[in-house]
């Protein structure tokens, strides 16, 4: 079963980046995707992804 979504970006490069990210997310198990979705609602979680230092710390911890 499939649904169609519209992906919008600020420019062509942003659109491609968003589309590729969504393709990768679509490959994840539903359980993981649901948890990532919940994290995306958290301003604190978003701050870790926006800040290069915090993201690096998170990435190193998870490896």
Secondary structure as GFF3:
##gff-version 3
##sequence-region A 1 63
A	DSSP	alpha_helix	12	26	.	.	.	ID=ss1
A	DSSP	alpha_helix	30	40	.	.	.	ID=ss2
A	DSSP	alpha_helix	43	50	.	.	.	ID=ss3
A	DSSP	alpha_helix	52	62	.	.	.	ID=ss4
###
